[in-house]
Amino acid sequence: MLQSGAKLLCVSDLLFLGRKTIEETRNLLHWLDTEEGFGKMGVCGLSMGGVHAAMVGSLHPTPIATLPFLSPHSAVVAFCEGILKHGTAWEALREYLAMLAMLSSI
C-alpha cells in the first residue's frame, strides 16, 4: 500500500484494514491458546473496533467472550453525516462507480 499517515487513499483500503485486523486478532488468539496455554479469553472493541471484535467472536472456533462496545450497525452515519463526510472524495467515488456500472453493462 502507498498510504502515508492515517489518511486512506482508497475506499477498498478500509475493507483491507478491517480484514487484516480480524485475521491478526484470530491468529493472536490461536497463539495464546495453543502456545501459551491461555484458556478463557475475550475480545472487545470500541466503535469500528467493536464491529471487528464481533466478527472475531463470531469466527473463532471455540466460545470466546465478546464485547462490541458502542458498535454501529453501519458506517453510513460516520461517512455521510459525521466528520468523515468532509474527508471523502465523493466525486472521485461517484466517477469510479459510474465507470463500474458502465463496464458491467457491456
Secondary structure, DSSP 8 states (H G I E B T S, - for coil): ----SS--SSHHHHHHHHHHHHHHHHHHHHHHHHTS---S-EEEEETHHHHHHHHHHHH-SS--EEEEET--S-SHIIIIISGGGGSS-HHHHHHHHHHHHHHHT-
